[in-house]
Amino acid sequence: MQKLVIWIFLLLTGSQIFGQSKETFNIRAYREKQSHQWLEEFTSFLSIPNIAGDTVNMQKNAAFIQQMMLKRGISNIQLLYPKTPGIPPAVYGEALVAGATKTIIFYAHYDGQPVDSTKWWKGLHPFKPTLLNGSLEQHATIINWPGSAEPINPEWRIYSRSASDDKAGVMSILSAYESMIACGYLRNFNIKFFFEGEEEAGSDHLHEILEKYAPQLQSNLWVICDGPVHQSGKKMVAFGVRGDAHAELTVYGSKRPLHSGHYGNWAPNPAWMLSRLLASMKNDHGKVLIKGFYDDVIPLSEKEKKAVMEIPSPDAQMKNELGFIEQENTDKTLAESLLMPSLNINGMQSANVGKLSSNIIPTTATASLDLRLVPGNDFKKQQEKLVKHVKEQGYFVTDKEPTDAERKRYPKIAKLVLSDGYNAQRTSMDLPIAQNLIAAVKSTTSEQVVLMPSMGGSLPLFVFEKYLNAKTISVPIANHDNNQHAENENIRLQNLWNGMETFAAIMMMK
């Protein structure tokens, strides 16, 4: 009853209350009417496996999105293929306005991370969407999907691969457009839709699509939906992303495994060698010790510094949630840490442990390293700094298995295999269109909207800048504890609903 009274008041006065606009209340009312139907559509979408290399199922995903767009009245629906054959297409569509002078393109991706269904909680399967009455970490249980007349609790969660990353983005964007049209709201600019099919596989061919279809992909802004909102649960607008590069580092001992009793204290042990080498790259406080690692960083603007100061600190909350006491870089908050380049160990391996452990000196030890980049860093130069550091520790560095001749010549050998990567990207908060977007998001909530100069995660947004000279701003919607890329991925329904309201407001902004 209270909602109805507020809605009637807003409708009659055209005003805002508690920071939320009349349009937001109307969009919300439409969403509440459509929620059961949208849940059914979303679960059907989630049921289609979406690993980028699975050509048949990726075609099914693309076809499903085309049908979603078609029934919402979106026109010029196309599949945009890169030049390289066998790569999933981007799904494209338009909603043009006669006489419009501006264009905004909404982006999400429909491919997902590879899965190991054996690691998912019992009763869950990556491609069988399951409804729980909350979070597994809070001991939630599986519940039945609600009937058409049953209420939907916004704290419920859907568990499925890509429930949050990033089919939720596709669903929210298209449902936002449907809501806006159904409520009779006019648009001030052309809207285009671009749903990528290769993001989780590295977006290696995205630049081919952008080059090939450059004329129809020109815009004033790309709005990117990917990733989680702030840990406080508040809505967030992010103006950049970190770049990403990887390196696989292997050090070598003897050519065959050796008995640790017969040869221990004599033969080189690559596990110890790797441990010392990795320890030389960071101090006890988390500062990277590789020479020049921070030298290229472009300082934040005054507006960006102010935005960082206003970000709610989730540090205590996340330490409690994640179960540790002291973070790296003890002089920086989480938000400040994400604005610096980083070096992380993604995994280490040397022989076996546990029940498979044996009394040997292993032949090799390997670490997978991840380098996150900020504006000013070039991913190739950062990798070169890593290579130089390994050499300075006395290693001969190669990108291949060492030969017998090299083993006889060099006491310490490291193989470093460098991946392709991409640089960071950041859009200025001062742009008028950026300020309009912030105002639109603020019109949907009575709470603070968190403004992040850059997200901690990485997306290849630099390619939009490089090939289209485009500006990008990210508006994530997923709950921060969504388990993206891991087992038991999920989306909290309120985050899904919030996303629909947010994107509808952006579509109506001036």
Kinemage of the C-alpha trace (Angstrom):
@kinemage 1
@onewidth
@group {chain A} dominant
@subgroup {mainchain}
@vectorlist {calphas} color= white
{ca met a 1} P 0.000 0.000 0.000
{ca gln a 2} L 2.815 2.389 0.910
{ca lys a 3} L 4.510 1.739 -2.440
{ca leu a 4} L 1.251 2.476 -4.238
{ca val a 5} L 0.780 5.779 -2.403
{ca ile a 6} L 4.356 6.860 -3.191
{ca trp a 7} L 3.962 5.841 -6.819
{ca ile a 8} L 0.711 7.845 -7.222
{ca phe a 9} L 2.322 10.864 -5.550
{ca leu a 10} L 5.290 10.751 -7.904
{ca leu a 11} L 3.087 10.268 -10.928
{ca leu a 12} L 1.023 13.338 -10.062
{ca thr a 13} L 3.879 15.603 -9.034
{ca gly a 14} L 6.661 14.435 -11.352
{ca ser a 15} L 9.046 14.777 -8.436
{ca gln a 16} L 11.690 12.687 -6.729
{ca ile a 17} L 11.501 11.176 -3.292
{ca phe a 18} L 14.323 9.640 -1.307
{ca gly a 19} L 16.611 10.238 -4.308
{ca gln a 20} L 14.604 8.013 -6.657
{ca ser a 21} L 12.831 9.421 -9.704
{ca lys a 22} L 9.258 8.937 -10.813
{ca glu a 23} L 10.607 7.018 -13.819
{ca thr a 24} L 12.422 4.590 -11.535
{ca phe a 25} L 9.220 3.806 -9.633
{ca asn a 26} L 7.359 3.211 -12.899
{ca ile a 27} L 10.136 0.983 -14.250
{ca arg a 28} L 10.122 -0.927 -10.950
{ca ala a 29} L 6.354 -1.429 -11.117
{ca tyr a 30} L 6.700 -2.866 -14.623
{ca arg a 31} L 9.552 -5.103 -13.496
{ca glu a 32} L 7.493 -6.466 -10.622
{ca lys a 33} L 4.760 -7.350 -13.102
{ca gln a 34} L 7.201 -9.090 -15.461
{ca ser a 35} L 9.535 -10.702 -12.909
{ca his a 36} L 8.187 -14.262 -13.127
{ca gln a 37} L 8.315 -14.216 -16.911
{ca trp a 38} L 11.823 -12.769 -16.899
{ca leu a 39} L 13.055 -15.381 -14.431
{ca glu a 40} L 11.782 -18.122 -16.710
{ca glu a 41} L 13.520 -16.519 -19.690
{ca phe a 42} L 16.745 -16.014 -17.740
{ca thr a 43} L 16.910 -19.611 -16.510
{ca ser a 44} L 16.384 -20.880 -20.067
{ca phe a 45} L 19.268 -18.677 -21.158
{ca leu a 46} L 21.498 -19.936 -18.323
{ca ser a 47} L 20.737 -23.547 -19.230
{ca ile a 48} L 22.683 -23.270 -22.499
{ca pro a 49} L 26.378 -24.141 -21.954
{ca asn a 50} L 28.514 -21.179 -22.968
{ca ile a 51} L 32.207 -22.063 -23.094
{ca ala a 52} L 33.727 -20.076 -25.987
{ca gly a 53} L 35.287 -23.145 -27.625
{ca asp a 54} L 31.950 -25.013 -27.715
{ca thr a 55} L 30.877 -23.860 -31.178
{ca val a 56} L 27.478 -25.581 -31.247
{ca asn a 57} L 26.299 -24.261 -27.902
{ca met a 58} L 27.709 -20.788 -28.535
{ca gln a 59} L 25.577 -20.671 -31.686
{ca lys a 60} L 22.572 -21.617 -29.542
{ca asn a 61} L 23.393 -18.799 -27.118
{ca ala a 62} L 23.673 -16.279 -29.924
{ca ala a 63} L 20.358 -17.447 -31.405
{ca phe a 64} L 18.690 -17.185 -27.998
{ca ile a 65} L 19.868 -13.582 -27.593
{ca gln a 66} L 18.595 -12.773 -31.087
{ca gln a 67} L 15.154 -14.019 -30.061
{ca met a 68} L 15.303 -11.987 -26.851
{ca met a 69} L 16.065 -8.888 -28.898
{ca leu a 70} L 13.467 -9.640 -31.560
{ca lys a 71} L 10.579 -9.940 -29.113
{ca arg a 72} L 11.572 -6.598 -27.561
{ca gly a 73} L 11.277 -4.820 -30.890
{ca ile a 74} L 14.981 -4.242 -31.447
{ca ser a 75} L 15.870 -3.844 -35.117
{ca asn a 76} L 18.773 -4.634 -37.472
{ca ile a 77} L 19.724 -7.695 -35.398
{ca gln a 78} L 22.950 -9.206 -36.711
{ca leu a 79} L 25.736 -11.597 -35.852
{ca leu a 80} L 29.072 -9.792 -36.171
{ca tyr a 81} L 31.813 -12.291 -36.966
{ca pro a 82} L 35.552 -11.591 -36.781
{ca lys a 83} L 37.790 -12.309 -39.744
{ca thr a 84} L 39.181 -15.429 -38.067
{ca pro a 85} L 36.818 -18.397 -38.649
{ca gly a 86} L 35.367 -20.474 -35.818
{ca ile a 87} L 35.165 -17.615 -33.294
{ca pro a 88} L 31.837 -16.844 -31.567
{ca pro a 89} L 30.123 -13.764 -33.002
{ca ala a 90} L 29.021 -10.631 -31.229
{ca val a 91} L 25.238 -10.257 -31.231
{ca tyr a 92} L 24.252 -6.769 -32.383
{ca gly a 93} L 21.021 -4.781 -32.557
{ca glu a 94} L 19.728 -1.221 -32.821
{ca ala a 95} L 17.001 1.032 -31.486
{ca leu a 96} L 17.408 4.226 -33.472
{ca val a 97} L 15.693 7.575 -32.915
{ca ala a 98} L 14.916 9.835 -35.877
{ca gly a 99} L 17.067 12.935 -35.762
{ca ala a 100} L 19.186 11.752 -32.842
{ca thr a 101} L 22.723 13.123 -32.789
{ca lys a 102} L 24.143 10.833 -30.096
{ca thr a 103} L 24.589 7.064 -29.861
{ca ile a 104} L 25.243 4.912 -26.807
{ca ile a 105} L 26.215 1.247 -27.134
{ca phe a 106} L 25.480 -1.204 -24.308
{ca tyr a 107} L 27.942 -4.061 -23.908
{ca ala a 108} L 27.871 -7.373 -22.040
{ca his a 109} L 29.293 -10.790 -22.894
{ca tyr a 110} L 27.499 -14.126 -23.117
{ca asp a 111} L 30.384 -16.596 -22.873
{ca gly a 112} L 31.457 -18.017 -19.509
{ca gln a 113} L 34.445 -19.524 -17.770
{ca pro a 114} L 35.205 -23.249 -18.111
{ca val a 115} L 33.579 -25.409 -15.446
{ca asp a 116} L 34.388 -28.406 -13.283
{ca ser a 117} L 30.962 -29.605 -12.174
{ca thr a 118} L 32.522 -31.923 -9.558
{ca lys a 119} L 33.542 -28.880 -7.499
{ca trp a 120} L 30.039 -27.419 -7.336
{ca trp a 121} L 28.068 -27.830 -4.137
{ca lys a 122} L 25.935 -30.978 -4.032
{ca gly a 123} L 22.614 -30.417 -5.740
{ca leu a 124} L 24.069 -27.745 -8.029
{ca his a 125} L 25.175 -28.035 -11.640
{ca pro a 126} L 26.753 -25.261 -13.724
{ca phe a 127} L 24.108 -25.424 -16.437
{ca lys a 128} L 21.058 -26.372 -14.396
{ca pro a 129} L 20.026 -23.055 -12.812
{ca thr a 130} L 19.003 -23.616 -9.197
{ca leu a 131} L 17.208 -21.257 -6.822
{ca leu a 132} L 18.420 -20.919 -3.220
{ca asn a 133} L 16.905 -18.865 -0.430
{ca gly a 134} L 20.147 -16.928 0.063
{ca ser a 135} L 23.889 -17.457 0.004
{ca leu a 136} L 25.545 -20.841 0.462
{ca glu a 137} L 28.044 -19.175 2.808
{ca gln a 138} L 25.065 -18.334 5.032
{ca his a 139} L 23.818 -21.954 4.873
{ca ala a 140} L 21.068 -21.325 2.322
{ca thr a 141} L 19.055 -24.225 0.940
{ca ile a 142} L 17.568 -25.106 -2.426
{ca ile a 143} L 13.967 -23.990 -2.932
{ca asn a 144} L 11.376 -24.449 -5.665
{ca trp a 145} L 10.962 -21.870 -8.376
{ca pro a 146} L 7.999 -19.632 -7.502
{ca gly a 147} L 4.676 -20.059 -9.269
{ca ser a 148} L 3.258 -17.181 -11.276
{ca ala a 149} L 1.193 -15.932 -8.315
{ca glu a 150} L 3.838 -16.443 -5.632
{ca pro a 151} L 5.944 -13.522 -4.356
{ca ile a 152} L 9.654 -13.381 -5.193
{ca asn a 153} L 12.104 -12.620 -2.416
{ca pro a 154} L 14.865 -10.297 -3.705
{ca glu a 155} L 17.392 -12.002 -1.390
{ca trp a 156} L 17.026 -15.307 -3.234
{ca arg a 157} L 19.923 -16.285 -5.484
{ca ile a 158} L 20.235 -18.159 -8.757
{ca tyr a 159} L 23.221 -20.517 -8.871
{ca ser a 160} L 24.521 -21.227 -12.374
{ca arg a 161} L 27.554 -20.575 -14.561
{ca ser a 162} L 27.316 -16.996 -15.930
{ca ala a 163} L 24.417 -16.165 -13.606
{ca ser a 164} L 26.457 -13.103 -12.668
{ca asp a 165} L 29.310 -13.037 -15.193
{ca asp a 166} L 27.866 -12.046 -17.552
{ca lys a 167} L 24.475 -13.276 -18.740
{ca ala a 168} L 23.003 -11.143 -15.958
{ca gly a 169} L 24.327 -8.177 -17.930
{ca val a 170} L 22.607 -9.286 -21.129
{ca met a 171} L 19.351 -9.911 -19.265
{ca ser a 172} L 19.425 -6.609 -17.384
{ca ile a 173} L 20.176 -4.500 -20.449
{ca leu a 174} L 17.463 -6.058 -22.614
{ca ser a 175} L 14.880 -6.022 -19.804
{ca ala a 176} L 15.717 -2.370 -19.111
{ca tyr a 177} L 14.987 -1.528 -22.728
{ca glu a 178} L 11.725 -3.469 -22.624
{ca ser a 179} L 10.692 -1.658 -19.441
{ca met a 180} L 11.459 1.763 -20.853
{ca ile a 181} L 9.442 1.128 -24.016
{ca ala a 182} L 6.534 -0.438 -22.102
{ca cys a 183} L 6.365 2.604 -19.800
{ca gly a 184} L 6.229 4.929 -22.799
{ca tyr a 185} L 9.443 6.824 -22.130
{ca leu a 186} L 11.187 8.594 -24.983
{ca arg a 187} L 14.867 8.299 -25.782
{ca asn a 188} L 17.155 11.191 -26.552
{ca phe a 189} L 19.742 9.169 -28.457
{ca asn a 190} L 20.262 6.034 -30.515
{ca ile a 191} L 20.741 2.847 -28.543
{ca lys a 192} L 22.811 -0.036 -29.843
{ca phe a 193} L 23.448 -3.422 -28.274
{ca phe a 194} L 26.672 -5.422 -28.496
{ca phe a 195} L 26.979 -8.795 -26.754
{ca glu a 196} L 30.413 -10.398 -27.109
{ca gly a 197} L 31.016 -14.164 -27.226
{ca glu a 198} L 34.735 -14.426 -26.462
{ca glu a 199} L 35.448 -12.254 -23.408
{ca glu a 200} L 36.239 -15.095 -20.991
{ca ala a 201} L 38.562 -16.588 -23.605
{ca gly a 202} L 40.561 -13.360 -23.690
{ca ser a 203} L 38.716 -11.316 -26.359
{ca asp a 204} L 41.590 -12.194 -28.698
{ca his a 205} L 39.501 -11.457 -31.784
{ca leu a 206} L 37.385 -8.557 -30.524
{ca his a 207} L 39.601 -6.072 -32.362
{ca glu a 208} L 38.774 -7.849 -35.635
{ca ile a 209} L 35.065 -7.237 -35.068
{ca leu a 210} L 35.639 -3.606 -34.102
{ca glu a 211} L 37.766 -3.009 -37.216
{ca lys a 212} L 35.446 -4.865 -39.574
{ca tyr a 213} L 32.265 -3.124 -38.402
{ca ala a 214} L 33.778 0.209 -37.344
{ca pro a 215} L 31.267 2.462 -39.187
{ca gln a 216} L 28.217 0.992 -37.428
{ca leu a 217} L 29.980 0.828 -34.057
{ca gln a 218} L 30.720 4.545 -33.798
{ca ser a 219} L 29.219 6.074 -30.670
{ca asn a 220} L 29.485 8.770 -28.031
{ca leu a 221} L 29.854 6.179 -25.281
{ca trp a 222} L 30.056 2.454 -24.614
{ca val a 223} L 28.360 1.414 -21.368
{ca ile a 224} L 30.007 -1.792 -20.143
{ca cys a 225} L 28.132 -4.193 -17.883
{ca asp a 226} L 30.526 -6.668 -16.288
{ca gly a 227} L 31.793 -7.400 -12.798
{ca pro a 228} L 30.472 -6.811 -9.268
{ca val a 229} L 29.230 -3.694 -7.498
{ca his a 230} L 31.063 -2.289 -4.486
{ca gln a 231} L 31.416 -4.597 -1.475
{ca ser a 232} L 29.067 -2.314 0.481
{ca gly a 233} L 26.283 -3.293 -1.926
{ca lys a 234} L 25.961 0.276 -3.191
{ca lys a 235} L 25.610 0.911 -6.905
{ca met a 236} L 28.839 1.720 -8.663
{ca val a 237} L 30.127 3.498 -11.751
{ca ala a 238} L 33.697 2.685 -12.823
{ca phe a 239} L 35.642 4.797 -15.282
{ca gly a 240} L 38.406 2.371 -16.072
{ca val a 241} L 39.795 -1.119 -15.779
{ca arg a 242} L 43.248 -2.507 -15.139
{ca gly a 243} L 45.177 -4.131 -17.929
{ca asp a 244} L 46.337 -7.733 -17.713
{ca ala a 245} L 49.301 -9.846 -18.713
{ca his a 246} L 50.620 -13.240 -17.633
{ca ala a 247} L 53.875 -15.122 -17.426
{ca glu a 248} L 54.662 -18.752 -16.649
{ca leu a 249} L 57.951 -19.211 -14.841
{ca thr a 250} L 59.712 -22.593 -14.598
{ca val a 251} L 63.062 -23.309 -12.947
{ca tyr a 252} L 65.064 -26.491 -13.400
{ca gly a 253} L 67.020 -28.985 -11.311
{ca ser a 254} L 68.241 -32.396 -12.435
{ca lys a 255} L 67.005 -34.136 -15.575
{ca arg a 256} L 65.281 -36.887 -13.566
{ca pro a 257} L 63.698 -37.084 -10.066
{ca leu a 258} L 66.218 -37.942 -7.379
{ca his a 259} L 65.937 -39.782 -4.040
{ca ser a 260} L 65.901 -37.067 -1.374
{ca gly a 261} L 68.013 -39.211 0.962
{ca his a 262} L 70.712 -40.060 -1.519
{ca tyr a 263} L 70.948 -36.610 -3.108
{ca gly a 264} L 69.408 -34.158 -0.611
{ca asn a 265} L 71.807 -31.335 0.429
{ca trp a 266} L 73.690 -31.855 -2.831
{ca ala a 267} L 71.454 -31.732 -5.917
{ca pro a 268} L 69.730 -28.391 -6.651
{ca asn a 269} L 66.084 -28.365 -5.581
{ca pro a 270} L 63.942 -26.294 -7.999
{ca ala a 271} L 61.152 -25.891 -5.446
{ca trp a 272} L 63.553 -24.037 -3.121
{ca met a 273} L 64.988 -22.124 -6.063
{ca leu a 274} L 61.565 -20.971 -7.185
{ca ser a 275} L 60.577 -19.994 -3.646
{ca arg a 276} L 63.647 -17.779 -3.286
{ca leu a 277} L 63.152 -16.291 -6.745
{ca leu a 278} L 59.523 -15.392 -6.072
{ca ala a 279} L 60.399 -13.993 -2.643
{ca ser a 280} L 62.862 -11.619 -4.310
{ca met a 281} L 59.990 -10.012 -6.247
{ca lys a 282} L 57.993 -8.687 -3.264
{ca asn a 283} L 58.754 -7.516 0.242
{ca asp a 284} L 56.845 -8.487 3.366
{ca his a 285} L 54.492 -5.509 2.963
{ca gly a 286} L 53.428 -6.389 -0.576
{ca lys a 287} L 55.542 -3.850 -2.440
{ca val a 288} L 56.851 -5.202 -5.751
{ca leu a 289} L 60.659 -5.022 -5.765
{ca ile a 290} L 61.134 -5.395 -9.532
{ca lys a 291} L 63.019 -2.302 -10.729
{ca gly a 292} L 60.801 0.303 -12.372
{ca phe a 293} L 57.587 -1.583 -11.677
{ca tyr a 294} L 55.752 1.577 -10.589
{ca asp a 295} L 57.679 4.159 -12.640
{ca asp a 296} L 55.201 4.583 -15.498
{ca val a 297} L 52.046 5.070 -13.422
{ca ile a 298} L 50.005 8.143 -14.423
{ca pro a 299} L 48.872 9.998 -11.268
{ca leu a 300} L 45.164 10.398 -10.506
{ca ser a 301} L 43.446 13.690 -11.284
{ca glu a 302} L 42.119 15.812 -8.430
{ca lys a 303} L 38.552 14.672 -9.158
{ca glu a 304} L 39.674 11.042 -9.150
{ca lys a 305} L 41.503 11.526 -5.843
{ca lys a 306} L 38.354 13.036 -4.346
{ca ala a 307} L 36.261 10.104 -5.613
{ca val a 308} L 38.680 7.626 -4.007
{ca met a 309} L 38.448 9.444 -0.670
{ca glu a 310} L 34.640 9.128 -0.786
{ca ile a 311} L 34.590 5.382 -1.483
{ca pro a 312} L 33.205 3.511 1.559
{ca ser a 313} L 35.936 1.352 3.077
{ca pro a 314} L 35.023 -2.345 2.917
{ca asp a 315} L 38.372 -3.454 4.339
{ca ala a 316} L 37.193 -4.603 7.772
{ca gln a 317} L 34.100 -6.241 6.256
{ca met a 318} L 36.102 -8.169 3.671
{ca lys a 319} L 38.794 -9.315 6.136
{ca asn a 320} L 36.086 -10.721 8.360
{ca glu a 321} L 34.276 -12.280 5.396
{ca leu a 322} L 37.430 -13.798 3.908
{ca gly a 323} L 39.101 -14.860 7.144
{ca phe a 324} L 42.409 -13.006 7.358
{ca ile a 325} L 43.744 -10.179 9.554
{ca glu a 326} L 46.415 -8.273 7.652
{ca gln a 327} L 46.441 -7.288 4.003
{ca glu a 328} L 49.361 -6.630 1.698
{ca asn a 329} L 50.241 -2.935 1.334
{ca thr a 330} L 49.212 -2.120 4.879
{ca asp a 331} L 49.404 1.614 4.134
{ca lys a 332} L 46.684 1.438 1.474
{ca thr a 333} L 42.965 0.701 1.496
{ca leu a 334} L 41.497 -1.847 -0.894
{ca ala a 335} L 40.326 0.940 -3.237
{ca glu a 336} L 43.791 2.533 -3.257
{ca ser a 337} L 45.492 -0.817 -3.850
{ca leu a 338} L 43.404 -1.445 -6.958
{ca leu a 339} L 44.764 1.745 -8.526
{ca met a 340} L 48.334 0.422 -8.519
{ca pro a 341} L 49.968 -2.218 -10.727
{ca ser a 342} L 50.181 -5.618 -9.083
{ca leu a 343} L 52.074 -8.894 -9.298
{ca asn a 344} L 50.321 -12.057 -8.133
{ca ile a 345} L 51.021 -15.774 -8.061
{ca asn a 346} L 48.048 -17.578 -9.591
{ca gly a 347} L 49.411 -21.037 -8.956
{ca met a 348} L 52.524 -23.066 -8.123
{ca gln a 349} L 53.495 -26.653 -8.846
{ca ser a 350} L 56.458 -28.896 -8.107
{ca ala a 351} L 55.989 -32.675 -7.859
{ca asn a 352} L 53.162 -34.024 -5.660
{ca val a 353} L 51.792 -33.408 -2.177
{ca gly a 354} L 49.445 -35.210 0.203
{ca lys a 355} L 48.850 -38.900 -0.453
{ca leu a 356} L 50.811 -38.712 -3.710
{ca ser a 357} L 53.878 -37.162 -2.092
{ca ser a 358} L 57.123 -39.150 -2.378
{ca asn a 359} L 60.683 -38.750 -1.089
{ca ile a 360} L 62.146 -37.077 -4.152
{ca ile a 361} L 63.881 -33.919 -5.258
{ca pro a 362} L 61.669 -32.649 -8.110
{ca thr a 363} L 63.012 -31.828 -11.545
{ca thr a 364} L 61.135 -28.554 -12.032
{ca ala a 365} L 59.046 -25.973 -10.219
{ca thr a 366} L 56.572 -23.696 -11.970
{ca ala a 367} L 54.622 -20.585 -11.041
{ca ser a 368} L 51.911 -18.823 -13.036
{ca leu a 369} L 52.161 -15.058 -12.554
{ca asp a 370} L 49.591 -12.388 -13.235
{ca leu a 371} L 50.502 -8.740 -13.803
{ca arg a 372} L 47.689 -6.196 -13.455
{ca leu a 373} L 48.342 -2.843 -15.098
{ca val a 374} L 47.168 0.748 -14.635
{ca pro a 375} L 47.260 3.718 -17.047
{ca gly a 376} L 50.836 4.472 -18.024
{ca asn a 377} L 51.946 0.817 -17.920
{ca asp a 378} L 52.605 -1.024 -21.159
{ca phe a 379} L 52.075 -4.750 -20.724
{ca lys a 380} L 55.107 -5.724 -22.808
{ca lys a 381} L 57.381 -3.380 -20.843
{ca gln a 382} L 56.071 -4.741 -17.530
{ca gln a 383} L 56.825 -8.272 -18.703
{ca glu a 384} L 60.295 -7.166 -19.810
{ca lys a 385} L 60.940 -5.757 -16.304
{ca leu a 386} L 60.050 -9.194 -14.908
{ca val a 387} L 62.438 -10.926 -17.322
{ca lys a 388} L 65.227 -8.513 -16.404
{ca his a 389} L 64.641 -9.153 -12.701
{ca val a 390} L 64.942 -12.920 -13.143
{ca lys a 391} L 68.201 -12.421 -15.041
{ca glu a 392} L 69.506 -10.176 -12.256
{ca gln a 393} L 68.966 -13.073 -9.817
{ca gly a 394} L 71.563 -15.042 -11.761
{ca tyr a 395} L 69.302 -17.011 -14.110
{ca phe a 396} L 69.765 -17.766 -17.763
{ca val a 397} L 66.339 -17.048 -19.234
{ca thr a 398} L 64.863 -18.920 -22.171
{ca asp a 399} L 61.370 -19.402 -23.566
{ca lys a 400} L 61.962 -23.089 -24.401
{ca glu a 401} L 62.957 -26.269 -22.599
{ca pro a 402} L 66.695 -26.019 -21.841
{ca thr a 403} L 69.057 -27.983 -24.017
{ca asp a 404} L 71.794 -30.261 -22.668
{ca ala a 405} L 74.348 -27.670 -23.770
{ca glu a 406} L 72.565 -24.954 -21.790
{ca arg a 407} L 72.335 -27.183 -18.704
{ca lys a 408} L 76.114 -27.706 -18.817
{ca arg a 409} L 76.786 -23.984 -19.269
{ca tyr a 410} L 74.381 -22.266 -16.838
{ca pro a 411} L 73.982 -23.133 -13.124
{ca lys a 412} L 70.532 -21.588 -12.914
{ca ile a 413} L 67.997 -21.786 -15.753
{ca ala a 414} L 64.506 -20.279 -15.937
{ca lys a 415} L 61.951 -20.682 -18.688
{ca leu a 416} L 59.678 -17.639 -18.971
{ca val a 417} L 56.707 -17.920 -21.301
{ca leu a 418} L 54.990 -14.562 -21.742
{ca ser a 419} L 51.368 -14.320 -22.799
{ca asp a 420} L 49.745 -11.650 -24.898
{ca gly a 421} L 48.096 -9.032 -22.734
{ca tyr a 422} L 46.374 -5.676 -22.875
{ca asn a 423} L 46.798 -2.289 -21.309
{ca ala a 424} L 44.621 -0.460 -18.821
{ca gln a 425} L 41.989 2.048 -19.875
{ca arg a 426} L 40.444 5.007 -18.091
{ca thr a 427} L 37.797 7.565 -19.098
{ca ser a 428} L 37.768 11.065 -17.621
{ca met a 429} L 35.098 11.738 -14.997
{ca asp a 430} L 34.944 15.335 -16.258
{ca leu a 431} L 33.259 14.507 -19.575
{ca pro a 432} L 29.690 15.898 -19.793
{ca ile a 433} L 28.347 12.509 -20.863
{ca ala a 434} L 30.052 10.935 -17.830
{ca gln a 435} L 28.373 13.445 -15.531
{ca asn a 436} L 25.005 12.737 -17.190
{ca leu a 437} L 25.478 9.006 -16.626
{ca ile a 438} L 26.333 9.549 -12.968
{ca ala a 439} L 23.182 11.641 -12.543
{ca ala a 440} L 21.092 8.912 -14.201
{ca val a 441} L 22.409 6.213 -11.852
{ca lys a 442} L 21.872 8.474 -8.842
{ca ser a 443} L 18.221 8.922 -9.862
{ca thr a 444} L 17.602 5.222 -9.151
{ca thr a 445} L 18.742 5.067 -5.526
{ca ser a 446} L 18.576 6.914 -2.241
{ca glu a 447} L 22.060 5.667 -1.336
{ca gln a 448} L 25.499 6.889 -2.331
{ca val a 449} L 26.658 5.868 -5.791
{ca val a 450} L 30.287 4.742 -5.549
{ca leu a 451} L 32.488 6.342 -8.208
{ca met a 452} L 35.597 4.274 -8.958
{ca pro a 453} L 38.368 5.723 -11.142
{ca ser a 454} L 39.147 2.114 -12.037
{ca met a 455} L 37.906 -1.352 -11.207
{ca gly a 456} L 40.406 -3.879 -9.919
{ca gly a 457} L 39.507 -6.423 -12.562
{ca ser a 458} L 40.570 -6.397 -16.189
{ca leu a 459} L 38.702 -6.050 -19.439
{ca pro a 460} L 40.203 -5.332 -22.861
{ca leu a 461} L 38.518 -1.915 -23.014
{ca phe a 462} L 41.636 -0.360 -24.514
{ca val a 463} L 40.654 -1.966 -27.837
{ca phe a 464} L 37.521 0.200 -28.015
{ca glu a 465} L 39.734 3.236 -27.579
{ca lys a 466} L 42.366 1.972 -30.017
{ca tyr a 467} L 40.136 0.851 -32.883
{ca leu a 468} L 37.050 3.085 -32.483
{ca asn a 469} L 38.440 6.063 -30.537
{ca ala a 470} L 35.565 5.299 -28.152
{ca lys a 471} L 34.906 6.260 -24.541
{ca thr a 472} L 33.832 3.519 -22.128
{ca ile a 473} L 32.260 3.566 -18.662
{ca ser a 474} L 31.502 0.425 -16.674
{ca val a 475} L 28.292 -0.041 -14.695
{ca pro a 476} L 28.549 -3.406 -12.912
{ca ile a 477} L 25.513 -4.997 -11.278
{ca ala a 478} L 26.482 -8.358 -9.719
{ca asn a 479} L 26.754 -8.942 -5.961
{ca his a 480} L 30.375 -8.836 -4.787
{ca asp a 481} L 30.210 -12.417 -3.439
{ca asn a 482} L 28.980 -13.935 -6.687
{ca asn a 483} L 31.826 -16.495 -7.093
{ca gln a 484} L 32.480 -15.424 -10.666
{ca his a 485} L 34.983 -17.679 -12.483
{ca ala a 486} L 34.640 -20.290 -9.727
{ca glu a 487} L 32.296 -23.031 -8.624
{ca asn a 488} L 28.877 -22.031 -7.227
{ca glu a 489} L 28.600 -18.820 -9.260
{ca asn a 490} L 25.428 -16.938 -8.392
{ca ile a 491} L 23.401 -13.760 -8.768
{ca arg a 492} L 21.327 -12.178 -5.997
{ca leu a 493} L 17.935 -11.297 -7.458
{ca gln a 494} L 17.934 -7.770 -6.047
{ca asn a 495} L 21.150 -7.106 -7.955
{ca leu a 496} L 19.468 -8.293 -11.133
{ca trp a 497} L 16.467 -6.033 -10.474
{ca asn a 498} L 18.735 -3.088 -9.606
{ca gly a 499} L 20.586 -3.562 -12.869
{ca met a 500} L 17.389 -3.336 -14.887
{ca glu a 501} L 16.432 -0.070 -13.189
{ca thr a 502} L 19.919 1.352 -13.601
{ca phe a 503} L 20.199 0.634 -17.316
{ca ala a 504} L 16.703 1.949 -17.971
{ca ala a 505} L 17.702 5.224 -16.303
{ca ile a 506} L 20.876 5.424 -18.428
{ca met a 507} L 18.847 4.796 -21.572
{ca met a 508} L 16.645 7.775 -20.671
{ca met a 509} L 19.429 10.162 -19.653
{ca lys a 510} L 19.830 13.512 -21.365
